[in-house]
Amino acid sequence: MNNHQNSFSPPIRILATRRRRRTVSARLRSGVLEVMVPASMSVAERERWVELMRERIERQMRRKLPTDQRLAERAKRLNDRYFAGRLSWTSIGYTDTVSLWGSCTFTIGAIRVASRMKAFPDWVVDYVLMHELTHLVHSNHGPAFHEMLDRYPMAERAKGYLIAAQQLSQMPGGA
C-alpha cells in the first residue's frame, strides 16, 4: 500500500461496509489504523484514502505531542498544588536520555524529563515532575525528600508503572 517511507506507519485495517455509501473515516485503535470505506469503492480508491487518512491521523498526533511548554505548564500546576507556588526553576524540558526518567540540576534549577515519557500517561509524567521538583527543595533522596514526594497521590502507582516500563524496555524486542 505505502511504497514510500513514512514516519507514521501503523498496521492498517480496511473495513468496507455496505451501510457506508459515500463517506470515509479513520481511527487509531490499539495501534492499528482502521479506515472505514464504502464496500463499493475500488481497491485503488481505497489505497488513496488510506494514505490520506494516515497523513491526517499523523498530523493530529503531531499536534497532540507533549511539548516543553506543556511540560512547564504541568510543572507549574504541580508547584501550585503541592508546593504552594514556592518553587522556581530556570529551565524545564524533554531530553533524550537512555537510563534516567528525569533529572534536576538543583544548583541552577534545570529540570529534564526523558523524551520517551511523552507516550506515558499524564499521572506518570506528573510523578516524575514531582520527583524532580522535590529535588529543588531536597537535593538528596533522604526521608524528608520521600515524605514530600509521597504527597502526590499517584506516587506508588506511578513508581510501579515506571518499574514495569523499565523491565519491558530491557526485554528482547522491548520498547
C-alpha positions as CSV (number, residue, x, y, z in Angstrom):
1,M,0.0,0.0,0.0
2,N,2.6,2.5,1.0
3,N,5.7,2.4,-1.2
4,H,7.4,5.4,0.3
5,Q,8.9,5.9,3.8
6,N,6.5,7.4,6.3
7,S,7.3,8.5,9.9
8,F,3.9,7.1,10.9
9,S,3.3,3.6,9.5
10,P,0.9,1.7,11.7
11,P,-0.6,-1.6,10.6
12,I,-3.7,-0.8,8.5
13,R,-7.1,-2.5,8.6
14,I,-9.6,-1.5,5.9
15,L,-13.2,-2.0,6.9
16,A,-15.5,-2.0,3.9
17,T,-19.2,-1.9,4.7
18,R,-22.4,-1.7,2.6
19,R,-24.0,0.7,5.0
20,R,-21.4,3.3,4.3
21,R,-22.3,4.9,1.0
22,R,-20.0,7.9,0.4
23,T,-18.1,8.7,3.5
24,V,-14.6,7.6,4.6
25,S,-13.4,7.8,8.2
26,A,-10.5,6.5,10.2
27,R,-9.4,5.9,13.7
28,L,-6.4,4.6,15.5
29,R,-7.4,1.7,17.6
30,S,-4.8,-0.3,19.7
31,G,-2.1,0.9,17.4
32,V,-3.9,-0.1,14.2
33,L,-5.2,2.4,11.7
34,E,-8.7,1.4,10.8
35,V,-10.1,3.0,7.7
36,M,-13.8,2.6,7.1
37,V,-14.8,2.8,3.4
38,P,-17.9,2.0,1.3
39,A,-17.9,-1.6,0.1
40,S,-18.4,-0.3,-3.5
41,M,-15.1,1.6,-3.5
42,S,-12.3,0.3,-5.8
43,V,-9.0,-1.0,-4.5
44,A,-7.1,1.9,-6.0
45,E,-9.5,4.4,-4.4
46,R,-9.2,2.6,-1.0
47,E,-5.5,2.8,-1.2
48,R,-5.6,6.6,-1.9
49,W,-8.0,7.1,1.0
50,V,-5.8,5.0,3.3
51,E,-2.8,7.3,2.6
52,L,-4.9,10.4,3.1
53,M,-6.2,9.2,6.4
54,R,-2.8,8.1,7.5
55,E,-1.5,11.6,6.9
56,R,-4.5,13.1,8.7
57,I,-4.0,11.0,11.8
58,E,-0.3,11.6,11.8
59,R,-0.9,15.4,11.7
60,Q,-3.4,15.1,14.6
61,M,-0.9,13.0,16.6
62,R,1.8,15.6,16.0
63,R,-0.4,18.4,17.3
64,K,-1.1,16.4,20.4
65,L,2.5,15.6,21.2
66,P,3.7,16.9,24.5
67,T,6.0,19.9,24.3
68,D,8.4,21.6,26.6
69,Q,5.8,24.4,27.1
70,R,3.1,21.8,28.1
71,L,5.6,20.2,30.5
72,A,6.3,23.6,32.1
73,E,2.6,24.2,32.4
74,R,2.2,20.8,34.2
75,A,5.1,21.6,36.5
76,K,3.5,25.0,37.3
77,R,0.3,23.3,38.3
78,L,2.1,20.8,40.4
79,N,4.1,23.6,42.0
80,D,0.9,25.5,42.8
81,R,-0.8,22.5,44.2
82,Y,1.9,20.7,46.2
83,F,4.5,23.4,46.9
84,A,2.2,26.4,47.3
85,G,3.9,28.0,44.3
86,R,7.2,28.4,46.2
87,L,9.5,26.7,43.7
88,S,11.2,28.2,40.8
89,W,13.4,26.7,38.0
90,T,15.5,28.2,35.2
91,S,14.5,25.6,32.6
92,I,12.3,22.6,32.1
93,G,12.0,20.4,29.1
94,Y,12.3,17.0,27.4
95,T,15.6,15.5,26.6
96,D,16.9,12.3,25.0
97,T,18.2,10.0,27.8
98,V,18.6,6.3,27.9
99,S,18.8,5.4,31.6
100,L,17.0,8.2,33.5
101,W,13.3,9.2,33.7
102,G,14.3,12.7,34.7
103,S,17.0,14.8,36.3
104,C,17.3,18.0,38.2
105,T,20.4,20.2,38.5
106,F,19.2,21.8,41.7
107,T,22.1,24.3,41.9
108,I,20.8,26.0,38.7
109,G,17.2,24.8,38.7
110,A,17.3,22.9,35.5
111,I,14.8,20.0,35.1
112,R,14.9,17.5,32.3
113,V,12.4,14.7,31.6
114,A,13.1,11.7,29.3
115,S,11.6,12.2,25.8
116,R,10.3,8.6,25.9
117,M,7.9,9.7,28.6
118,K,5.9,11.7,26.1
119,A,4.0,8.4,25.4
120,F,3.3,7.8,29.1
121,P,0.1,8.7,31.0
122,D,0.0,12.2,32.4
123,W,-0.1,10.9,36.0
124,V,3.2,9.1,35.5
125,V,4.8,12.2,33.9
126,D,3.4,14.2,36.8
127,Y,5.1,11.8,39.3
128,V,8.5,12.3,37.6
129,L,8.0,16.0,37.6
130,M,7.1,15.9,41.3
131,H,10.3,13.9,41.9
132,E,12.4,16.5,40.1
133,L,10.5,19.4,41.7
134,T,11.1,17.9,45.1
135,H,14.9,18.0,44.3
136,L,14.6,21.8,44.2
137,V,13.8,21.5,48.0
138,H,15.8,18.4,48.9
139,S,18.9,17.6,46.8
140,N,19.1,14.0,48.1
141,H,16.8,11.1,48.5
142,G,16.5,11.2,52.3
143,P,13.4,10.8,54.4
144,A,12.3,14.4,54.1
145,F,12.5,14.1,50.3
146,H,10.3,11.0,50.2
147,E,7.8,12.5,52.7
148,M,7.4,15.5,50.4
149,L,7.2,13.4,47.2
150,D,4.7,11.0,48.7
151,R,2.1,13.8,48.9
152,Y,1.5,13.1,45.3
153,P,-1.5,10.6,45.5
154,M,-0.4,8.5,42.5
155,A,3.2,8.1,43.7
156,E,3.1,4.4,44.4
157,R,1.2,3.6,41.3
158,A,3.5,5.7,39.1
159,K,6.6,4.0,40.6
160,G,5.1,0.6,39.7
161,Y,4.4,1.9,36.1
162,L,8.0,3.1,35.8
163,I,9.4,-0.2,37.1
164,A,7.3,-2.2,34.6
165,A,8.3,0.2,31.8
166,Q,11.9,-0.3,32.7
167,Q,11.6,-4.1,32.7
168,L,9.8,-4.1,29.4
169,S,12.5,-1.9,27.8
170,Q,15.1,-4.4,28.9
171,M,13.4,-7.4,27.3
172,P,14.4,-8.6,23.8
173,G,12.3,-6.7,21.4
174,G,11.1,-4.4,24.2
175,A,10.2,-0.8,23.9
